[in-house]
Amino acid sequence: MPFRVIGIESSCDETAVALVEDGRLVSNRVATQEIHARWGGVVPELASRLHQKTLSLMVQETLADAGWSLSQLDGVAATRGPGLIGALLVGLSYAKGLATALNIPLAGVNHLEGHLWAVEAGGETLSLPALGLLVSGGHTELIRIDGFGKYTYLGGTLDDAAGEAFDKVGGLLGIPYPAGAKLSKLAEGGDPSKHPFAVATTQSPFDFSYSGLKSAAMREIKRLETERDGEEWRADVAASFQDAVIVQLLLRADRALENDSYRSLMIGGGVAANKLLRRRLEGLARRHNVSLLVPPFEFCTDNAAMIAYVGYRMLQERGADSLEIEADPNLSLVPEW
C-alpha cells in the first residue's frame, strides 16, 4: 500500500503545502506573503495572521490538485523550527489537529534538515558523504552529511547570514524586499572589481562573517550617493558586493572539501538560486572531483516539498513524534550546537 504524507511549511513568510506518496512529490503549492516588502522585511505578527488566513485553503487546493481526500492521508509533517515562533505555531498546530482528527502519525521537521534533502525532494539522489552548504536569509552553514539524520556541523555564520546581507544591501540600493534576485540581476551590468570589498577572516576556517561586508557596502553606498550623479554606480556596487559574498562561500567550501573526503557538494537555501554562485560552485566541484547537486529553483526557497519528503523519511525510519512536541524558533540540526 502507498504511504501518503502531507507537508506543511510556515517558518517565515511562505505558506506552503505539499503531498508525497512513498517519498515522491505529487503536489506542491507555495503562497508568498508579498506584503512584507512595504516594511523592508518580515513583520512576524503579520506573517502569523496571513498563515492562519491562508493555510486551510492551501491544504484544500493541494489535495484537489492530487485528487486526494483527507481520509487518504497516512501521515502529516510540519516544520517545528527554526523560524518565527508565531508562524511556526500556526503550521505545527494545524498539523497536530490533522493528526488527531485523522488518527495518523505526526512528524515535526527541522527546517534545516528539509533544505539538506531538497535535492532528493526534487527527484535526485544525494551522493554520500556530502558537503552541505546551507545559504539563506537566516542561515549560512557547512554541514557534513553521512546519511539521513547523520550530520556533523563544520561551521556557520558568526553574525549575519549571506541572504540577510543581500536583502539589507539591496534595500540600500533601492531594491524592495526580498532583494536577492533583483540585486543579482542588477549586478549583471556591473564591474565586480570596481569596489573591492574585503573578504572576512575568521578564527575557524569553516565559519562565516558578513556584518563587516554589509557595513562596508553601506558606507560605500552613502559616499557614492553624495559624490555621484545618476544611477550607473549602483550596478558596480551590486556586482562587487555579490562577488565578495560568493568568494567567502567558495573559500570555506573549498577548505572543507580539502579537509575531508566527499562524493558530492550540495547547496540549499534561498541563495542557492543565485546563478553566479551555481556557476562558480560547478568549477569548485570539478576541481575536487565531486558532483554538484543543486535543488530545482522552486525548492531553493522555503517550500513544503522538502518538509513532506523529510517527514516521510522520518515516519518510515524514526517513527512518529509525540503530539506534545513544541515549536522551537532556535531548533538546532546538530544537538552539540
N, C-alpha and C positions, 0 to 999 in steps of 0.2 A: 504493500500500500504506500502511496506517496505521502510525504510528510510536508505539510504546508505551514509556512510561518509568515506572519505579518510583522513588518518592522516599522518602528516609529522613531523619528529623529526630531528633536525640538530643543537642541542645546543652546541655540543662539537666535538667529533671525530667519532661519529657514524652517518651514513646517513641511516635513517630508514623510511620505508613507510608501512602502514597497512590499511586494509579495514575492516569496521564493518558494519553489517546490523542489525538494531534495537538493537544495543549495543553488538551484538555477533560477535566475531572475525571470519573473513572469510579468510583473507590472511595477511601474515606478513613477511617482509624482513628486514634484517639489514646488512649493509656493514661497517665493522670496518676498520679504517684507520691505518693499522699496521705500516706504515712508520714512525710514531712518535716515535717508540721505539729507533730509531737511536739517538735521542736527549734527551732521558730520560724523555719526557713529551710532551704535545701537543703544536705544533707550530701554533698559531692562524691563520696566513695568509695562511699557507699551508692547514689547515683544511678547510678554506673557499673555496679555489680553488678546493679541492677534492670534496666538497659538490656540487659545480657548475658542475663539470665534471660527477658526479655520479647520481644526483637526478632524472633527466628526465628519464634516462634508468631504474632506480629503480621503478619509477611510472609505466612505461610501463610493466615491468615484474610482478609487484604486481597485476595490473589489469588483465594481462594474466593468472596469477595463478587462479584468481577467475572466469575468463571467462566474465569479465565486460568490458564495454567501458566507456570512459569519460562521454558520454551523459547520462549514467545511475546513475551518482553520484547526490546525493541530498544535500551534504554539504561537506565542506573541513575544516580540523582542522590542525593547525601548532603550534609548540612551539614558543612562543614570548619572553620567558625568564624564569628564569635567564640562563645565559650561556655566551659564547663568542659572542660579538656583530656581528662580520663579519659572523660567522657561522649561527647565528640566522637570520640575514638578508637574507641569501640565501633561507632558508626554508620558511620564512614568505612571502618574495616577490614572490616566486613561488606559494604559496597558494593564495595570492591575485590575481595573474594572472589567476589561475584556476577559482576562484570565479567570477571574472569579465567576463572571456570568456564564462563560462557556465551559468552565471546568477544564482549562487547558494550561500547560506549564508556561511559566514566565522566565525570560532571560533578561537580566539587566546588563546592558552592553556598555563597555568603556568606549567612549567616542574615539579615543586614540587608537585602540585596537581595531576599530572599524576602518580607519584610514590605512592601517598597516595591511589590511586584507582587501582594500578596494580594488586592487588589481584582479584578485580572484573573483570578487563580486562582478567584475566586468567580463569574466569569461576566460582569463588567462590563468596559468599555473605559476605560482611563486617558487622559483628555484632556490632551495635551501642548502646551506645557510645564506641568508640575505642581509645586506646592509640596508636598513630602512632610514630614509631621510624624510622626516615629517616637517613640512613648512607651511604654516597657515597664519591667520591673523592672531592667534593666541599661543601658537607653539612653534618652536624651531628646535628639533631634537634629532640625534642619531641613535638608532636602536639596532642591536644585533638580533636577528630573528632566526631561531633554530628550529622552530616548529610552532604549532598553534598553542598559544599560552606560554611559550618558552622564549622570553625576551631578556636582553641584557641592555641596560641603559649605559650608553657611552658618553654622552654629553648633551648639553642643551643651552638655551639662551640664559645669560645671567641677568638680563634686563628685558628689553623689548624683543618681540618676535619679528621676524622678517616681514610678515604680512601686515602687521601693525605699522611698521616703519613705512611700507608702501602707502598705506592709507593716509598717514599723517603728512608725509611729504607731498603726496598727491593733493591733499587738501590745501597745502600752502601754495601749490601751483595752480589752484583754482579748479581742481578736478573734484567732482562730488563723490561722496562715499557710496559704495566701496570703490577705491581709486586704482587698485592694482592693474586691471586690464587696460584701462584708459591711459594710465601712466606709461605702460609698456608700449602702447600704440604711439603716444607722443614721442617716446624715446627713439622710435624707428627713424625719425627725421633729425636726430641729434648726433653730436660728436661725443662719444664717451670719454675721450681724452681731454676735453675742454676744461673740465673741473675735476682734477684727480683727487678724489676723496680717499682718505686713508682707510685701510682695512684693519679692524681692531685685532689686537693680540690678546690672548687670554692665558692664564696660568695652565689650564688643561688644554691639550692640543685639540680636543673634541668639543669644547664649549664655544658658544657664540655670544656676540655682544653687538647690539645695533643702536643703543642710545646715543653713543658718540657720533655715529654717522648721521643719525636723524638731526642732532643738534648742529652738526657742521653744514648739512644741507639747508637747514633753516636760516643759519647766518648768511650763507651764500645767496639764498633767495632774497632775503631782506636787502642785502647790499646791491644786488642787481636791480631790484625794483626801484631803488633810489637813483642808481647811476645810469641805467639804460632806458632808452625809449623802445617801444614796440614789444613784441612777444617772442621774437626769434630765439632769445636766450633760454627760454623755458624748455625747449626740446633738448638742448645741450645739458642742462641740469638734470633732466629726467634720465637721459642716457648715461650720464656719469654716475648718478645715484644708483640706477639699476645695475650697472656694471659692478659697483662696489658691493652691493648686496649679494650678487651672484658669485663674485670672486671669493667671498668669505665662505659661502656654502660649498663651493668646489674645493677650497683648501682643506676644510675639515673632512669632507668626504674622501678626498684623496689620501689624507693621513690615515683615516680609518681603514681604507682598502689596503694600504701598505702595511698596516699593523697586524692584520689577521687575514685568514683565508675565507673567501666568499665565492659563491656561484653567481650571485646576482646583486644588482643595486636597484632598489625601488624607491620611488618618491611618491609621497602622498600629501594631501592638504591643498588648500586653495592656490598657493603659489606654484604648485606642480603644473598648473595650466599655463605658466609663463613659457612662451615659445623659445626665447633665448636660453633660458635655463635648461630646457629639454635638449636643445642642440649641444650645449656645452657638456651636459652630462653624458650625452652619447659619445663624445670624444673621450671623456674620462673613463667610461665603461670599456671602450675599445682598448685603451692603453693598459687597463688592468685585466683585460681578457675576461670580463664578466658581462652578463646580459643586463641590459637596462630595461626595467619594467615600469611603465607609467600607466596609471588608470586612464580610461576614456575621460575626455574633458568634463563630462557631466558628473563623473564620480570623483573629481578632484575637490570640488567644493562640498559642503555638507550635504549629505543625501541619506536616504533610508535604505538604499540597496545594500550598502556596506553593513548597516546595522542589522538588517534582516539576515544577511549571509552569516555574519559572526554569530548572531543569535541562533541560527540553525545549527552551526558548528557547536556552540555551547550546549544546546539541548541534547545533541547527539553524543558529545564526548565528555561533558562535565556534569550534565544533569540540570534540573530546573533550579532556579533561585527561589528563596522564600518570598512570599508576598509582603514580608516585613522589611525587605531591603529599602534603603533610603537613597534619595538623590544626593549626590556629593559633588559640589561645584569644583572641588580640588582633587577629584579622584585621580590616583596615580595608576600608571600602567604597570610599573615595577614596584613591588612593596618596599624595596630599600630606598626609594627616592626620599 
